[in-house]
Structure formats: C-alpha cells, structure tokens
Amino acid sequence: MLNPAQLARVDVTLLVVFSTVLEERQVLRAADKLNLTPSAVSHGLRRLRRIFHDPLFLKTPTGVKPTERALALSGPVTELLSRLDAIVSAAAPFDPRTARRSFTIGASDALAAVFLDSLLKILAREAPGIDIRLLQLMPQRHGKSSSQVWQDTLSELDSHRLDLAVLPVGPLPSRYIERLLFKEDFVVAMRKGHRLAHKVTLSAYLAAPHLLVSAIGDALGIVDVKLAERGHSRRVALTVPNFMMALAQLAESDFIATLPRHLVQRNAARFDLVMRPVPFPWTPDPVRVVASRAAIADGGVAWLFETAARCIGPKPIAPKRRLSA
C-alpha cells in the first residue's frame, strides 16, 4: 500500500486523464474531451508512468494501446472515480429537479411490485435525472432465527452498498431510520379451475403439492415454521428463485403457493389466478423502508427515503373473509 507521501503524488486529475485516454485510445481525442492541451495530457501520462512503473499506453499508428498493467488498473480507477463523484455529489445541496445520480434499492420482487411503478412515476415527474438500481433480496433463513434472516441486507446498508431497503422487519437498532409502509399478510394462490379454488381447508392445504419461492433452493420457508409451531408439515414439491416465476408456474400447474397478498392482488388477472385465505392464523407483517442514519446525512438519500415512504405509504388490508378472485 502507498504511504501518505506517495499518495500525495497522485492527484485526481491524473486518474481522470488515465481513464479518458483508456476510453478514447488517443491522446488528441482525450485532450479535446478534457478541454486540455495534448501536451498537458502527455505530461499527465508521464507522471502516471513514474507512479505505476509502467508505460501504461504504447503508441500505435492510430493512437495508443493500453498495456496489461493499464487494463488491470481500469476497474479500480473507474470505481475510485465513481466513489469520489458520489462523495462530491453528497456534499452538494441535493436538488431532485437537476440531480444526475443513481441510487440502489434492495427489495424482493414481491415488494418491488408494490412500489416500483409509483416510484418511477414520481421520479419521471420530479427527478428525471435519477436512476434506480434495484437489487433482488430474499431472506437467508438456512437455519437462522427470524431476527437474523435480513442481517446480510442490514450489513449492505451499513456499508452503503445499498442506499435503501424495503423489508418485512420489526423494529431495528437505532443506527437505522425506518418508516412503516404497510402491513402484509399472505394468501393461498392457485390457477382458476383448481380443485381448491372455492375453499382451502387445512387438511386439503397440507395434502396439496406446494410451490415455494427460495433463492437458494431451500424447501423451508416461513410457512413451514408457522406450520411446525402447530404440529403440521407440508410437501414443497417445487422451489423457484423469484416471485414472478412462481406466479407464472402457478398459472400452468396444480401447485398452490402461499404468497404476499399485495403481489397476488396486483397480478391475479394477468396470470389468471385466484386467492383464498390461509387456513390457519396469520398475523400481518410490517413492511418498512430502511436506511442507515449515516446514509441519511446525504441529502439525496434522505430525499429518496421520503419519496419512497410517500409513494408506498400505509394502506389498509382487505378483509380476509371477502377475497376477490
């Protein structure tokens, strides 16, 4: 690792010169793009060669060719400049109307189906330069207690690899800021014409072949935990890695699946599905938007947090005894 004296020799301009020459593969084009003279770019390259002890770029009849060392440096330099840009952007006052930034939100596709359309409409209207990177999240149960299944996601928030997460979690430690969005319960979903489409008794539910959404193929979900508490078990005949695949599979099979109500309500007509009450007690789960308090110091993250809360605020849950097909 470079010591402080060595780091002092590397100014950001040199890294920008390196990145631009690597992209353009020609000193003249790089100079024009950077609004510098060709001699200034060449001088910057000479300094970089001394720092990295490598030619970095070799002359060719049409421009320059990066060395193996230059290609190896490409990814780290690009990442460093991106992080620096994010730091500078965070320090500046955030104006959604003019901001040019990207934010990363973590959510399962079941929850993303609830909020993404509304969020994108708000961004198109109020913040047209904002880009969203949506990462699929799934609980990592695999022997973990209920309080630990989202621990990896919380670590991603702590490290700022995620700006926000939308999670079915209870109260969190004080280092997070959270907002209750709605409460989610589950329903039994199946294709129209299924033999259980009119009524799902507990015995019929336990005897049916079940489909489970699991990113890692684990056949144990929260439903199995709740059933085990009552001395019951079911057969999980198929696992699929995401909720949208689950809906498509239900439409073409005799599987049943216990899925989030909001997801099924929004997609029942599209996949020709019906939903019925879960045949055992189920307490709705709180769904929260979560960010680290450190991240909220960034005006952009704070704005996105409030915007997410605004577009997916609390909504009443439909009564269980009257479910539409």
C-alpha positions as CSV (number, residue, x, y, z in Angstrom):
1,M,0.0,0.0,0.0
2,L,1.2,3.5,-0.8
3,N,2.3,5.6,2.1
4,P,0.9,9.1,2.6
5,A,3.9,10.7,0.8
6,Q,3.3,8.5,-2.2
7,L,-0.5,9.1,-2.2
8,A,0.2,12.9,-2.2
9,R,1.8,12.5,-5.6
10,V,-1.4,11.2,-7.1
11,D,-3.9,13.9,-7.8
12,V,-7.4,13.2,-9.1
13,T,-6.7,14.9,-12.4
14,L,-4.1,12.2,-13.2
15,L,-6.7,9.5,-12.7
16,V,-9.2,11.3,-14.9
17,V,-6.6,11.6,-17.6
18,F,-5.8,7.9,-17.3
19,S,-9.5,7.0,-17.5
20,T,-10.2,9.2,-20.5
21,V,-7.1,8.1,-22.5
22,L,-8.1,4.5,-21.8
23,E,-11.6,5.2,-23.1
24,E,-10.6,7.2,-26.2
25,R,-7.4,5.3,-27.0
26,Q,-6.0,8.5,-28.5
27,V,-4.3,11.5,-26.8
28,L,-5.8,14.1,-29.0
29,R,-9.3,13.0,-28.5
30,A,-8.7,12.6,-24.8
31,A,-7.3,16.2,-24.6
32,D,-10.3,17.5,-26.5
33,K,-12.8,15.7,-24.2
34,L,-11.0,17.0,-21.1
35,N,-10.6,20.5,-22.5
36,L,-6.8,20.3,-22.1
37,T,-3.9,20.6,-24.5
38,P,-2.3,17.5,-25.9
39,S,0.9,18.4,-24.1
40,A,-0.9,18.6,-20.7
41,V,-2.3,15.1,-21.3
42,S,1.1,13.8,-22.3
43,H,2.6,15.3,-19.2
44,G,0.0,13.7,-17.1
45,L,0.7,10.3,-18.6
46,R,4.5,10.7,-17.9
47,R,3.7,11.3,-14.2
48,L,1.4,8.3,-14.2
49,R,4.2,6.1,-15.7
50,R,6.6,7.1,-13.0
51,I,4.0,6.4,-10.3
52,F,3.0,3.0,-11.6
53,H,6.4,2.0,-13.0
54,D,4.8,1.0,-16.3
55,P,4.4,2.6,-19.8
56,L,0.6,2.2,-19.4
57,F,0.0,3.2,-23.1
58,L,2.0,2.3,-26.2
59,K,1.9,4.3,-29.4
60,T,0.2,2.8,-32.4
61,P,-0.4,4.2,-36.0
62,T,-3.9,5.1,-34.9
63,G,-3.4,6.2,-31.3
64,V,-2.4,4.3,-28.2
65,K,-2.8,0.8,-26.9
66,P,-3.1,0.1,-23.1
67,T,-0.6,-2.2,-21.5
68,E,-1.7,-5.2,-19.4
69,R,-0.9,-3.1,-16.3
70,A,-3.2,-0.3,-17.6
71,L,-6.0,-2.8,-18.3
72,A,-5.6,-4.2,-14.7
73,L,-5.9,-0.6,-13.3
74,S,-9.0,0.2,-15.3
75,G,-11.6,-1.3,-12.9
76,P,-10.1,0.0,-9.7
77,V,-9.6,3.5,-11.2
78,T,-13.2,3.6,-12.5
79,E,-14.6,2.5,-9.2
80,L,-12.5,5.1,-7.3
81,L,-13.6,7.9,-9.6
82,S,-17.2,6.8,-9.2
83,R,-16.9,6.8,-5.4
84,L,-15.3,10.2,-5.5
85,D,-18.1,11.5,-7.6
86,A,-20.7,10.1,-5.2
87,I,-18.9,11.8,-2.2
88,V,-18.8,15.2,-4.0
89,S,-22.4,14.8,-5.0
90,A,-23.4,14.0,-1.5
91,A,-21.6,17.1,-0.2
92,A,-23.5,19.4,-2.6
93,P,-27.1,20.5,-1.9
94,F,-29.5,18.0,-3.4
95,D,-32.0,19.3,-6.0
96,P,-34.0,16.4,-7.4
97,R,-35.0,18.5,-10.4
98,T,-31.4,18.8,-11.6
99,A,-29.6,15.9,-9.9
100,R,-27.8,13.3,-12.0
101,R,-27.3,10.3,-9.7
102,S,-28.1,6.7,-9.3
103,F,-29.4,5.0,-6.1
104,T,-29.5,1.4,-5.2
105,I,-32.6,-0.1,-3.5
106,G,-32.9,-3.6,-2.2
107,A,-36.3,-5.4,-2.1
108,S,-37.8,-8.7,-3.0
109,D,-39.6,-8.7,-6.4
110,A,-42.8,-9.3,-4.4
111,L,-42.4,-5.9,-2.6
112,A,-40.9,-4.2,-5.7
113,A,-44.1,-5.0,-7.5
114,V,-45.9,-2.9,-4.9
115,F,-43.9,0.3,-5.0
116,L,-41.8,0.4,-8.2
117,D,-44.4,1.8,-10.6
118,S,-45.4,4.6,-8.2
119,L,-41.8,5.5,-7.5
120,L,-40.8,5.6,-11.2
121,K,-43.8,7.9,-11.9
122,I,-42.7,10.3,-9.2
123,L,-39.1,10.3,-10.5
124,A,-40.2,11.0,-14.0
125,R,-42.2,13.9,-12.8
126,E,-39.9,15.3,-10.1
127,A,-36.4,13.9,-10.6
128,P,-35.9,13.0,-14.3
129,G,-32.1,12.6,-13.9
130,I,-32.3,10.0,-11.1
131,D,-31.5,6.4,-12.0
132,I,-32.5,3.4,-9.8
133,R,-30.6,0.2,-9.4
134,L,-33.0,-2.4,-7.9
135,L,-31.4,-5.5,-6.3
136,Q,-33.4,-8.6,-5.6
137,L,-33.4,-9.5,-1.9
138,M,-34.5,-12.8,-0.3
139,P,-34.4,-13.8,3.3
140,Q,-31.4,-16.0,4.1
141,R,-33.1,-18.5,6.5
142,H,-30.9,-21.6,6.3
143,G,-31.1,-22.3,10.0
144,K,-31.2,-18.6,11.1
145,S,-33.7,-17.2,13.6
146,S,-36.4,-14.9,12.3
147,S,-34.4,-11.9,13.7
148,Q,-31.3,-12.8,11.7
149,V,-32.7,-13.6,8.2
150,W,-32.1,-10.0,7.0
151,Q,-28.8,-9.4,8.7
152,D,-26.9,-9.6,5.4
153,T,-29.1,-6.8,4.0
154,L,-28.6,-4.6,7.0
155,S,-24.8,-5.1,6.6
156,E,-25.2,-3.9,3.0
157,L,-27.0,-0.8,4.3
158,D,-24.2,-0.2,6.8
159,S,-21.5,-0.5,4.1
160,H,-23.5,1.8,1.7
161,R,-23.7,-0.8,-1.0
162,L,-27.5,-0.3,-0.6
163,D,-29.0,3.2,-0.2
164,L,-32.4,1.9,0.9
165,A,-34.1,-1.4,1.6
166,V,-37.7,-2.3,1.7
167,L,-38.1,-5.2,4.2
168,P,-40.7,-7.1,6.2
169,V,-38.9,-6.4,9.5
170,G,-39.8,-5.4,13.1
171,P,-38.2,-2.5,15.0
172,L,-34.5,-2.2,14.2
173,P,-31.4,-0.9,16.1
174,S,-31.1,2.9,16.5
175,R,-28.4,3.2,13.8
176,Y,-31.2,2.8,11.2
177,I,-34.0,5.1,10.3
178,E,-37.2,3.3,9.2
179,R,-40.8,4.1,8.1
180,L,-43.7,1.7,8.2
181,L,-45.1,1.5,4.7
182,F,-47.9,-1.1,5.1
183,K,-48.7,-4.4,6.7
184,E,-48.5,-7.5,4.6
185,D,-50.3,-10.8,5.1
186,F,-50.4,-13.9,2.9
187,V,-52.9,-15.8,0.8
188,V,-53.1,-19.1,-0.9
189,A,-52.8,-18.6,-4.7
190,M,-53.6,-21.1,-7.5
191,R,-54.9,-21.2,-11.0
192,K,-58.5,-20.7,-11.8
193,G,-60.3,-24.0,-12.0
194,H,-58.0,-25.6,-9.4
195,R,-59.8,-28.1,-7.2
196,L,-59.2,-25.9,-4.2
197,A,-60.3,-22.7,-5.9
198,H,-63.5,-22.4,-3.9
199,K,-62.3,-23.3,-0.5
200,V,-59.0,-24.2,1.2
201,T,-59.3,-26.3,4.3
202,L,-56.3,-27.1,6.5
203,S,-56.3,-30.8,5.6
204,A,-56.5,-30.0,1.8
205,Y,-53.8,-27.4,2.2
206,L,-51.5,-29.8,3.9
207,A,-52.1,-32.6,1.3
208,A,-51.6,-30.4,-1.8
209,P,-48.2,-30.0,-3.6
210,H,-46.8,-26.6,-2.7
211,L,-44.6,-24.2,-4.6
212,L,-42.1,-22.1,-2.6
213,V,-40.0,-19.1,-3.6
214,S,-36.4,-19.6,-2.4
215,A,-33.3,-18.0,-3.9
216,I,-31.1,-20.9,-2.7
217,G,-33.5,-23.8,-3.3
218,D,-34.1,-24.3,0.5
219,A,-37.5,-26.0,0.9
220,L,-38.1,-24.4,4.3
221,G,-39.9,-21.1,4.5
222,I,-41.8,-19.0,7.0
223,V,-44.9,-21.0,6.2
224,D,-43.2,-24.2,7.3
225,V,-42.1,-22.5,10.5
226,K,-45.6,-21.5,11.3
227,L,-47.0,-25.0,10.4
228,A,-44.3,-26.7,12.6
229,E,-45.4,-24.5,15.6
230,R,-48.9,-26.1,15.2
231,G,-47.5,-29.7,14.7
232,H,-48.1,-29.7,10.9
233,S,-46.0,-30.0,7.8
234,R,-46.5,-29.8,4.0
235,R,-44.8,-31.1,0.9
236,V,-42.8,-28.5,-1.0
237,A,-42.8,-30.1,-4.5
238,L,-41.1,-27.2,-6.3
239,T,-38.9,-24.2,-5.4
240,V,-38.3,-21.3,-7.8
241,P,-35.9,-18.4,-7.3
242,N,-38.4,-15.4,-7.5
243,F,-42.0,-14.5,-7.1
244,M,-42.8,-13.6,-10.7
245,M,-41.7,-17.1,-11.8
246,A,-43.9,-18.5,-9.1
247,L,-46.9,-16.7,-10.5
248,A,-46.2,-18.0,-14.0
249,Q,-45.7,-21.6,-12.7
250,L,-49.0,-21.5,-10.7
251,A,-50.9,-20.5,-13.9
252,E,-49.8,-23.7,-15.7
253,S,-49.9,-26.3,-12.9
254,D,-51.8,-27.8,-10.0
255,F,-49.4,-26.4,-7.4
256,I,-50.6,-24.0,-4.7
257,A,-48.4,-21.3,-3.1
258,T,-48.7,-19.1,-0.1
259,L,-47.7,-15.7,-1.3
260,P,-47.9,-12.0,-0.2
261,R,-51.4,-10.6,-0.7
262,H,-50.3,-7.4,-2.5
263,L,-48.4,-9.4,-5.0
264,V,-51.2,-11.7,-5.9
265,Q,-53.8,-8.9,-6.0
266,R,-51.7,-6.9,-8.5
267,N,-51.1,-9.9,-10.7
268,A,-54.1,-12.2,-10.4
269,A,-55.8,-11.1,-13.6
270,R,-52.5,-11.2,-15.6
271,F,-51.8,-14.8,-14.6
272,D,-55.5,-15.9,-14.3
273,L,-55.1,-16.8,-10.6
274,V,-57.4,-16.9,-7.6
275,M,-56.5,-16.5,-4.0
276,R,-58.1,-17.8,-0.8
277,P,-57.4,-17.2,2.9
278,V,-54.6,-19.1,4.6
279,P,-56.3,-21.9,6.6
280,F,-54.5,-21.0,9.9
281,P,-53.9,-17.8,11.9
282,W,-51.5,-15.4,10.3
283,T,-50.5,-12.1,11.8
284,P,-49.7,-9.5,9.2
285,D,-46.0,-8.5,8.9
286,P,-44.9,-4.8,9.0
287,V,-43.1,-3.7,5.8
288,R,-40.6,-0.9,6.3
289,V,-38.4,1.3,4.2
290,V,-35.0,1.3,5.9
291,A,-31.8,3.3,5.6
292,S,-28.8,3.8,7.8
293,R,-28.7,7.0,9.8
294,A,-25.2,7.7,8.4
295,A,-26.6,7.5,4.8
296,I,-29.5,9.8,5.6
297,A,-26.9,12.6,6.1
298,D,-26.7,12.5,2.3
299,G,-29.4,14.9,1.0
300,G,-30.1,12.6,-1.9
301,V,-30.6,9.5,0.1
302,A,-32.8,11.5,2.6
303,W,-34.9,12.7,-0.4
304,L,-35.3,9.2,-1.8
305,F,-36.2,7.8,1.6
306,E,-39.1,10.3,2.0
307,T,-40.1,9.8,-1.6
308,A,-40.3,6.0,-1.2
309,A,-42.3,6.5,2.0
310,R,-44.7,8.9,0.2
311,C,-45.3,6.6,-2.8
312,I,-45.9,3.5,-0.7
313,G,-47.4,4.8,2.5
314,P,-49.7,2.7,4.8
315,K,-52.7,1.1,3.0
316,P,-55.5,-0.9,4.7
317,I,-55.5,-4.6,4.2
318,A,-58.6,-6.0,2.6
319,P,-60.8,-8.1,4.9
320,K,-59.8,-11.8,4.8
321,R,-63.4,-13.1,4.7
322,R,-64.2,-11.5,1.3
323,L,-61.5,-12.1,-1.3
324,S,-61.9,-11.4,-5.0
325,A,-60.8,-14.0,-7.5
